[in-house]
Structures are given as structure tokens and as C-alpha cells.
Amino acid sequence: MKRLASGAVVVLLAVALGGCRGSDAETGESGVKVDVGVTSEPCPEAVNKEKGCIYLGILSDLTEGPFRALAVPITDAQKAFWKRVNNNGGIGDYEVDVTKYIRDNKYNPQVTNQVYQEIKPNILALAQTLGSPTTAAILPDMKSNNVVGSPAAWTSAYAFEDVIIESGANYCIESMNALDYAAETYKPKKVMAVHLAGDYGDDAAAGAKLASEKLGFTFSDVKTDTGTDKQAGAIGALLSQQPDVVILTMGPADAAAVVGGAAARGFKGRFIGTSPTWNPALLQSPAGPALTALYEQSGPWGSWGTDTPGHKAMRDALPGKTPSDGYTSGWIWSYPMKAALEKANSNGDLTRAGMLAAVKQLSSVDYEGMLPTGAGNYAGGAQGTFRQTQISKVDAAAPTGVSPVRPLFEGPTAKAFTLDKPCFEQL
């Protein structure tokens, strides 16, 4: 109890200090109002030293969490994205820095809150907050301090949070589209969701449950833990229940353990993994043949090699990098923050409150073709949620180990679904 009380005091002090700074708005030389995280001094790596600096924070899984293989390229792509923005003139009289306040959240909610509190007094917004449970740990504080954030996650809860500027279909909608695809392609009778607990795995599983009810499938739900040595229970459930299609929602190494372990014992059902389950390195693992035979990947957008202006800009900005859809995700997640900053600047208000007001005015975002502009409708509320998903097959010849079998589409189940509360509450 003593540690909890001490931590609570730290959080309360940080909130109070953040609130004081947040209310201390002033007008810069350009006539734009600013408060926290915006300085008249240039950024540390300024292109134009006559411009001021907007500081954005990054909270990511950089060393030891289950998504570090994706999180490092996500973060590198965001550095490259904002470097391109600065090279093209920045945001009005400002450039953007996303390097000074990068912190490792280790995919741990407590660590996330700790490092968030460290950087909060110095940032305008969060260019990245990786993970659903980790973002949930700081969301109340973000809301009370008007800290807008781009999540590296897709939980349906974000549709109800004004401070969150999400991109792509959420896990719930993604699972619905995956099962609409499966209904056409495999005509299953039994569906199982195998997933991590929390609003990452639960959100995808809830989408699978709701879609199964709509499509007439028998549905079962199996929760598992992070760790390749902790998948025996999930594998046992697959072998005993023999589902035709499995919606898989976990980290890549765990997914390989489940697919490889089940296949080695004779399982022949199909797997469709939600976005974060895939990493091309899995093709070199012992599970590679099983993944090639049984696994497909659902995703919120086209992968690294897709032919759009935005994908080309990303590849040009990251020369020599081994292709990874961590880069694709990090790049795409940055467009709404850019749009919000541009809108706030044109409104003459780059305060935190001004950023939140700008987000609420955005009905579209220019993703340079990586997503349709309607994917950035934050003014439309939950029913404006983007609902398209891509399905890909394992393809060793493709840059990131997968190639599309069904480009972005909105299935009938997702289209008809009324999103009136977070899906994971319905699991």
C-alpha cells in the first residue's frame, strides 16, 4: 500500500504540473498560441534554425516486450516521416522533433505510465503510444491534460476517445472482415479465437464472436499468455475442438509456436492472424512450413511493397532497410498527427487544447493513397470508423513475407455492425 500511495502522489503531482503548464498559453511570434511542448528555439536537429520546435513523444516496445521486432521499425519510420516533413518546410513556423522524447515502454502498463509522466511536461502530443493495455494505462491522464496521441494499436475503444487519432480498421472489424472472407473461401462451421487477454486479444476475439453469430458459425474462445513455452493449452484446445478457422491474436513468436505446434500434431484448420501476429522472420523459424501451408494475415493496409505514393515515399525515406511492415505502420500512423498539427496551426492554436479541437474538426486525412481519405474521419465519431481490411497469404518471395489475396475491402458483417461500445466488452 505504501508504494501505491507514493506512486499516486507522483501521478497527481505530474498531472497538476502538466495542468499548470497547459493553462499557461502564450502567443508566439507568428501569432499562433502555444503552451506545452512548443518552443521558439529550433529543434536539436533543425533543418531551418529560424523555425521553432514542436516536440512529440514516443512510447514504444523497444527492448524486451513481445512486439519489439515491430516496434523498432515503427519508431524508425516515424523518425523518417517527420524528417521528411521538416525537409518540406515543417508545420508553419515550426519543425517537429520525435527523437528527444523517445522512451521504452517494454509493453508494460506500469512502465508506460512512468515514462509518460517523465516526458509529459515537455511534449505537445504523442507521435506513438504502442499497445492497447499500455495506452489504456495513460489514457485517463491524456484526456485530463488534452494530450493527443497516435496509437500503435487498433482496439475498438479508440473510436470513443477524442484524444486518440487511430488509423485503419480496429481489431474487432478486422476479425469480422476476416470471417466474411473465410465464409466465402473456406465455408467453415466451427471458428475459434486464440488470443492474448486484454483489449488487444479480447477485441479481436469479440469481433470473431459477433461475426460468428451473424454468419451461423459455432464459436469458441481460448485465452493464452505471452511466451512460446505457454502455448500448450491453446494447442491442446485446437486439437480437441478441431475448428475450421482460427482467428489468432498474439505476438509473432507465440503465433509461430501455436501454428507450428498444432500442425506438428496433425491440425489442418486455417489460421488468420490479426495485424501484429506476423513477422517475416517467422519464415526462417521451424514453423515456417506450417505457416506457409495454414496461415493467412489480415491487416489494416497494404504492406511495404504496395504501389501508392505514400508507400513509395516511405521506401525512399528508408533506403537500405530490410522490408518490414513495422515501417509501413509507423509511417501511416503519422499522417493523422501531421493533419492535426496543420489544422491546429491554421487555426492559430498549437496548444494542447487547440490540438484536440483540431482533431475534432478532421473529417479526412491525406494518407497519400496508403488509405482512403475517409479513413481519417475523427469528426464522425464511432460510426465514422474505417472498416476496410486486407487479407494476405504467406509468400516467401514478397518483401515482407506476405502478398495480398484480397485487397482492402469492407465485408457485409462489418458494414452492418453498429459500433456503440468497445467490442471487447461484449466477449
Secondary structure as a PSIPRED ss2 file (coil, helix, strand):
# PSIPRED VFORMAT (PSIPRED V4.0)

   1 M C   1.000  0.000  0.000
   2 K H   0.000  1.000  0.000
   3 R H   0.000  1.000  0.000
   4 L H   0.000  1.000  0.000
   5 A H   0.000  1.000  0.000
   6 S H   0.000  1.000  0.000
   7 G H   0.000  1.000  0.000
   8 A H   0.000  1.000  0.000
   9 V H   0.000  1.000  0.000
  10 V H   0.000  1.000  0.000
  11 V H   0.000  1.000  0.000
  12 L H   0.000  1.000  0.000
  13 L H   0.000  1.000  0.000
  14 A H   0.000  1.000  0.000
  15 V H   0.000  1.000  0.000
  16 A H   0.000  1.000  0.000
  17 L H   0.000  1.000  0.000
  18 G H   0.000  1.000  0.000
  19 G H   0.000  1.000  0.000
  20 C H   0.000  1.000  0.000
  21 R H   0.000  1.000  0.000
  22 G H   0.000  1.000  0.000
  23 S C   1.000  0.000  0.000
  24 D C   1.000  0.000  0.000
  25 A C   1.000  0.000  0.000
  26 E E   0.000  0.000  1.000
  27 T E   0.000  0.000  1.000
  28 G C   1.000  0.000  0.000
  29 E C   1.000  0.000  0.000
  30 S C   1.000  0.000  0.000
  31 G C   1.000  0.000  0.000
  32 V C   1.000  0.000  0.000
  33 K E   0.000  0.000  1.000
  34 V E   0.000  0.000  1.000
  35 D C   1.000  0.000  0.000
  36 V C   1.000  0.000  0.000
  37 G C   1.000  0.000  0.000
  38 V E   0.000  0.000  1.000
  39 T E   0.000  0.000  1.000
  40 S C   1.000  0.000  0.000
  41 E C   1.000  0.000  0.000
  42 P C   1.000  0.000  0.000
  43 C C   1.000  0.000  0.000
  44 P C   1.000  0.000  0.000
  45 E C   1.000  0.000  0.000
  46 A C   1.000  0.000  0.000
  47 V C   1.000  0.000  0.000
  48 N C   1.000  0.000  0.000
  49 K C   1.000  0.000  0.000
  50 E C   1.000  0.000  0.000
  51 K C   1.000  0.000  0.000
  52 G E   0.000  0.000  1.000
  53 C E   0.000  0.000  1.000
  54 I E   0.000  0.000  1.000
  55 Y E   0.000  0.000  1.000
  56 L E   0.000  0.000  1.000
  57 G E   0.000  0.000  1.000
  58 I E   0.000  0.000  1.000
  59 L E   0.000  0.000  1.000
  60 S E   0.000  0.000  1.000
  61 D C   1.000  0.000  0.000
  62 L C   1.000  0.000  0.000
  63 T C   1.000  0.000  0.000
  64 E C   1.000  0.000  0.000
  65 G C   1.000  0.000  0.000
  66 P C   1.000  0.000  0.000
  67 F C   1.000  0.000  0.000
  68 R H   0.000  1.000  0.000
  69 A H   0.000  1.000  0.000
  70 L H   0.000  1.000  0.000
  71 A H   0.000  1.000  0.000
  72 V H   0.000  1.000  0.000
  73 P H   0.000  1.000  0.000
  74 I H   0.000  1.000  0.000
  75 T H   0.000  1.000  0.000
  76 D H   0.000  1.000  0.000
  77 A H   0.000  1.000  0.000
  78 Q H   0.000  1.000  0.000
  79 K H   0.000  1.000  0.000
  80 A H   0.000  1.000  0.000
  81 F H   0.000  1.000  0.000
  82 W H   0.000  1.000  0.000
  83 K H   0.000  1.000  0.000
  84 R H   0.000  1.000  0.000
  85 V H   0.000  1.000  0.000
  86 N H   0.000  1.000  0.000
  87 N H   0.000  1.000  0.000
  88 N C   1.000  0.000  0.000
  89 G C   1.000  0.000  0.000
  90 G C   1.000  0.000  0.000
  91 I E   0.000  0.000  1.000
  92 G C   1.000  0.000  0.000
  93 D C   1.000  0.000  0.000
  94 Y E   0.000  0.000  1.000
  95 E E   0.000  0.000  1.000
  96 V E   0.000  0.000  1.000
  97 D E   0.000  0.000  1.000
  98 V C   1.000  0.000  0.000
  99 T C   1.000  0.000  0.000
 100 K C   1.000  0.000  0.000
 101 Y C   1.000  0.000  0.000
 102 I E   0.000  0.000  1.000
 103 R E   0.000  0.000  1.000
 104 D E   0.000  0.000  1.000
 105 N C   1.000  0.000  0.000
 106 K C   1.000  0.000  0.000
 107 Y C   1.000  0.000  0.000
 108 N C   1.000  0.000  0.000
 109 P H   0.000  1.000  0.000
 110 Q H   0.000  1.000  0.000
 111 V H   0.000  1.000  0.000
 112 T H   0.000  1.000  0.000
 113 N H   0.000  1.000  0.000
 114 Q H   0.000  1.000  0.000
 115 V H   0.000  1.000  0.000
 116 Y H   0.000  1.000  0.000
 117 Q H   0.000  1.000  0.000
 118 E H   0.000  1.000  0.000
 119 I H   0.000  1.000  0.000
 120 K H   0.000  1.000  0.000
 121 P H   0.000  1.000  0.000
 122 N H   0.000  1.000  0.000
 123 I C   1.000  0.000  0.000
 124 L C   1.000  0.000  0.000
 125 A E   0.000  0.000  1.000
 126 L E   0.000  0.000  1.000
 127 A E   0.000  0.000  1.000
 128 Q E   0.000  0.000  1.000
 129 T E   0.000  0.000  1.000
 130 L E   0.000  0.000  1.000
 131 G C   1.000  0.000  0.000
 132 S H   0.000  1.000  0.000
 133 P H   0.000  1.000  0.000
 134 T H   0.000  1.000  0.000
 135 T H   0.000  1.000  0.000
 136 A H   0.000  1.000  0.000
 137 A H   0.000  1.000  0.000
 138 I H   0.000  1.000  0.000
 139 L H   0.000  1.000  0.000
 140 P H   0.000  1.000  0.000
 141 D H   0.000  1.000  0.000
 142 M H   0.000  1.000  0.000
 143 K H   0.000  1.000  0.000
 144 S H   0.000  1.000  0.000
 145 N C   1.000  0.000  0.000
 146 N C   1.000  0.000  0.000
 147 V C   1.000  0.000  0.000
 148 V C   1.000  0.000  0.000
 149 G E   0.000  0.000  1.000
 150 S E   0.000  0.000  1.000
 151 P E   0.000  0.000  1.000
 152 A E   0.000  0.000  1.000
 153 A C   1.000  0.000  0.000
 154 W C   1.000  0.000  0.000
 155 T C   1.000  0.000  0.000
 156 S H   0.000  1.000  0.000
 157 A H   0.000  1.000  0.000
 158 Y H   0.000  1.000  0.000
 159 A H   0.000  1.000  0.000
 160 F H   0.000  1.000  0.000
 161 E C   1.000  0.000  0.000
 162 D C   1.000  0.000  0.000
 163 V C   1.000  0.000  0.000
 164 I E   0.000  0.000  1.000
 165 I C   1.000  0.000  0.000
 166 E C   1.000  0.000  0.000
 167 S C   1.000  0.000  0.000
 168 G C   1.000  0.000  0.000
 169 A C   1.000  0.000  0.000
 170 N C   1.000  0.000  0.000
 171 Y H   0.000  1.000  0.000
 172 C H   0.000  1.000  0.000
 173 I H   0.000  1.000  0.000
 174 E H   0.000  1.000  0.000
 175 S H   0.000  1.000  0.000
 176 M H   0.000  1.000  0.000
 177 N H   0.000  1.000  0.000
 178 A H   0.000  1.000  0.000
 179 L H   0.000  1.000  0.000
 180 D H   0.000  1.000  0.000
 181 Y H   0.000  1.000  0.000
 182 A H   0.000  1.000  0.000
 183 A H   0.000  1.000  0.000
 184 E H   0.000  1.000  0.000
 185 T H   0.000  1.000  0.000
 186 Y C   1.000  0.000  0.000
 187 K C   1.000  0.000  0.000
 188 P C   1.000  0.000  0.000
 189 K C   1.000  0.000  0.000
 190 K E   0.000  0.000  1.000
 191 V E   0.000  0.000  1.000
 192 M E   0.000  0.000  1.000
 193 A E   0.000  0.000  1.000
 194 V E   0.000  0.000  1.000
 195 H E   0.000  0.000  1.000
 196 L E   0.000  0.000  1.000
 197 A C   1.000  0.000  0.000
 198 G C   1.000  0.000  0.000
 199 D C   1.000  0.000  0.000
 200 Y C   1.000  0.000  0.000
 201 G H   0.000  1.000  0.000
 202 D H   0.000  1.000  0.000
 203 D H   0.000  1.000  0.000
 204 A H   0.000  1.000  0.000
 205 A H   0.000  1.000  0.000
 206 A H   0.000  1.000  0.000
 207 G H   0.000  1.000  0.000
 208 A H   0.000  1.000  0.000
 209 K H   0.000  1.000  0.000
 210 L H   0.000  1.000  0.000
 211 A H   0.000  1.000  0.000
 212 S H   0.000  1.000  0.000
 213 E H   0.000  1.000  0.000
 214 K H   0.000  1.000  0.000
 215 L H   0.000  1.000  0.000
 216 G C   1.000  0.000  0.000
 217 F C   1.000  0.000  0.000
 218 T E   0.000  0.000  1.000
 219 F E   0.000  0.000  1.000
 220 S E   0.000  0.000  1.000
 221 D E   0.000  0.000  1.000
 222 V E   0.000  0.000  1.000
 223 K E   0.000  0.000  1.000
 224 T E   0.000  0.000  1.000
 225 D C   1.000  0.000  0.000
 226 T C   1.000  0.000  0.000
 227 G C   1.000  0.000  0.000
 228 T H   0.000  1.000  0.000
 229 D H   0.000  1.000  0.000
 230 K H   0.000  1.000  0.000
 231 Q C   1.000  0.000  0.000
 232 A H   0.000  1.000  0.000
 233 G H   0.000  1.000  0.000
 234 A H   0.000  1.000  0.000
 235 I H   0.000  1.000  0.000
 236 G H   0.000  1.000  0.000
 237 A H   0.000  1.000  0.000
 238 L H   0.000  1.000  0.000
 239 L H   0.000  1.000  0.000
 240 S H   0.000  1.000  0.000
 241 Q H   0.000  1.000  0.000
 242 Q C   1.000  0.000  0.000
 243 P C   1.000  0.000  0.000
 244 D C   1.000  0.000  0.000
 245 V E   0.000  0.000  1.000
 246 V E   0.000  0.000  1.000
 247 I E   0.000  0.000  1.000
 248 L E   0.000  0.000  1.000
 249 T E   0.000  0.000  1.000
 250 M C   1.000  0.000  0.000
 251 G C   1.000  0.000  0.000
 252 P H   0.000  1.000  0.000
 253 A H   0.000  1.000  0.000
 254 D H   0.000  1.000  0.000
 255 A H   0.000  1.000  0.000
 256 A H   0.000  1.000  0.000
 257 A H   0.000  1.000  0.000
 258 V H   0.000  1.000  0.000
 259 V H   0.000  1.000  0.000
 260 G H   0.000  1.000  0.000
 261 G H   0.000  1.000  0.000
 262 A H   0.000  1.000  0.000
 263 A H   0.000  1.000  0.000
 264 A H   0.000  1.000  0.000
 265 R C   1.000  0.000  0.000
 266 G C   1.000  0.000  0.000
 267 F C   1.000  0.000  0.000
 268 K C   1.000  0.000  0.000
 269 G C   1.000  0.000  0.000
 270 R E   0.000  0.000  1.000
 271 F E   0.000  0.000  1.000
 272 I E   0.000  0.000  1.000
 273 G E   0.000  0.000  1.000
 274 T C   1.000  0.000  0.000
 275 S H   0.000  1.000  0.000
 276 P H   0.000  1.000  0.000
 277 T H   0.000  1.000  0.000
 278 W C   1.000  0.000  0.000
 279 N C   1.000  0.000  0.000
 280 P H   0.000  1.000  0.000
 281 A H   0.000  1.000  0.000
 282 L H   0.000  1.000  0.000
 283 L H   0.000  1.000  0.000
 284 Q H   0.000  1.000  0.000
 285 S C   1.000  0.000  0.000
 286 P C   1.000  0.000  0.000
 287 A C   1.000  0.000  0.000
 288 G H   0.000  1.000  0.000
 289 P H   0.000  1.000  0.000
 290 A H   0.000  1.000  0.000
 291 L H   0.000  1.000  0.000
 292 T H   0.000  1.000  0.000
 293 A H   0.000  1.000  0.000
 294 L H   0.000  1.000  0.000
 295 Y E   0.000  0.000  1.000
 296 E E   0.000  0.000  1.000
 297 Q E   0.000  0.000  1.000
 298 S E   0.000  0.000  1.000
 299 G E   0.000  0.000  1.000
 300 P C   1.000  0.000  0.000
 301 W C   1.000  0.000  0.000
 302 G C   1.000  0.000  0.000
 303 S C   1.000  0.000  0.000
 304 W C   1.000  0.000  0.000
 305 G C   1.000  0.000  0.000
 306 T C   1.000  0.000  0.000
 307 D C   1.000  0.000  0.000
 308 T C   1.000  0.000  0.000
 309 P H   0.000  1.000  0.000
 310 G H   0.000  1.000  0.000
 311 H H   0.000  1.000  0.000
 312 K H   0.000  1.000  0.000
 313 A H   0.000  1.000  0.000
 314 M H   0.000  1.000  0.000
 315 R H   0.000  1.000  0.000
 316 D H   0.000  1.000  0.000
 317 A H   0.000  1.000  0.000
 318 L C   1.000  0.000  0.000
 319 P C   1.000  0.000  0.000
 320 G C   1.000  0.000  0.000
 321 K C   1.000  0.000  0.000
 322 T C   1.000  0.000  0.000
 323 P C   1.000  0.000  0.000
 324 S C   1.000  0.000  0.000
 325 D H   0.000  1.000  0.000
 326 G H   0.000  1.000  0.000
 327 Y H   0.000  1.000  0.000
 328 T H   0.000  1.000  0.000
 329 S H   0.000  1.000  0.000
 330 G H   0.000  1.000  0.000
 331 W H   0.000  1.000  0.000
 332 I H   0.000  1.000  0.000
 333 W C   1.000  0.000  0.000
 334 S C   1.000  0.000  0.000
 335 Y H   0.000  1.000  0.000
 336 P H   0.000  1.000  0.000
 337 M H   0.000  1.000  0.000
 338 K H   0.000  1.000  0.000
 339 A H   0.000  1.000  0.000
 340 A H   0.000  1.000  0.000
 341 L H   0.000  1.000  0.000
 342 E H   0.000  1.000  0.000
 343 K H   0.000  1.000  0.000
 344 A H   0.000  1.000  0.000
 345 N H   0.000  1.000  0.000
 346 S H   0.000  1.000  0.000
 347 N C   1.000  0.000  0.000
 348 G C   1.000  0.000  0.000
 349 D E   0.000  0.000  1.000
 350 L E   0.000  0.000  1.000
 351 T C   1.000  0.000  0.000
 352 R H   0.000  1.000  0.000
 353 A H   0.000  1.000  0.000
 354 G H   0.000  1.000  0.000
 355 M H   0.000  1.000  0.000
 356 L H   0.000  1.000  0.000
 357 A H   0.000  1.000  0.000
 358 A H   0.000  1.000  0.000
 359 V H   0.000  1.000  0.000
 360 K H   0.000  1.000  0.000
 361 Q H   0.000  1.000  0.000
 362 L C   1.000  0.000  0.000
 363 S C   1.000  0.000  0.000
 364 S C   1.000  0.000  0.000
 365 V C   1.000  0.000  0.000
 366 D C   1.000  0.000  0.000
 367 Y C   1.000  0.000  0.000
 368 E C   1.000  0.000  0.000
 369 G C   1.000  0.000  0.000
 370 M C   1.000  0.000  0.000
 371 L C   1.000  0.000  0.000
 372 P C   1.000  0.000  0.000
 373 T H   0.000  1.000  0.000
 374 G H   0.000  1.000  0.000
 375 A H   0.000  1.000  0.000
 376 G H   0.000  1.000  0.000
 377 N C   1.000  0.000  0.000
 378 Y C   1.000  0.000  0.000
 379 A C   1.000  0.000  0.000
 380 G C   1.000  0.000  0.000
 381 G C   1.000  0.000  0.000
 382 A H   0.000  1.000  0.000
 383 Q H   0.000  1.000  0.000
 384 G H   0.000  1.000  0.000
 385 T C   1.000  0.000  0.000
 386 F C   1.000  0.000  0.000
 387 R C   1.000  0.000  0.000
 388 Q C   1.000  0.000  0.000
 389 T E   0.000  0.000  1.000
 390 Q E   0.000  0.000  1.000
 391 I E   0.000  0.000  1.000
 392 S E   0.000  0.000  1.000
 393 K E   0.000  0.000  1.000
 394 V E   0.000  0.000  1.000
 395 D C   1.000  0.000  0.000
 396 A C   1.000  0.000  0.000
 397 A C   1.000  0.000  0.000
 398 A C   1.000  0.000  0.000
 399 P C   1.000  0.000  0.000
 400 T C   1.000  0.000  0.000
 401 G C   1.000  0.000  0.000
 402 V E   0.000  0.000  1.000
 403 S E   0.000  0.000  1.000
 404 P E   0.000  0.000  1.000
 405 V E   0.000  0.000  1.000
 406 R E   0.000  0.000  1.000
 407 P E   0.000  0.000  1.000
 408 L E   0.000  0.000  1.000
 409 F E   0.000  0.000  1.000
 410 E C   1.000  0.000  0.000
 411 G C   1.000  0.000  0.000
 412 P H   0.000  1.000  0.000
 413 T H   0.000  1.000  0.000
 414 A H   0.000  1.000  0.000
 415 K H   0.000  1.000  0.000
 416 A H   0.000  1.000  0.000
 417 F C   1.000  0.000  0.000
 418 T C   1.000  0.000  0.000
 419 L C   1.000  0.000  0.000
 420 D C   1.000  0.000  0.000
 421 K C   1.000  0.000  0.000
 422 P C   1.000  0.000  0.000
 423 C H   0.000  1.000  0.000
 424 F H   0.000  1.000  0.000
 425 E H   0.000  1.000  0.000
 426 Q H   0.000  1.000  0.000
 427 L C   1.000  0.000  0.000
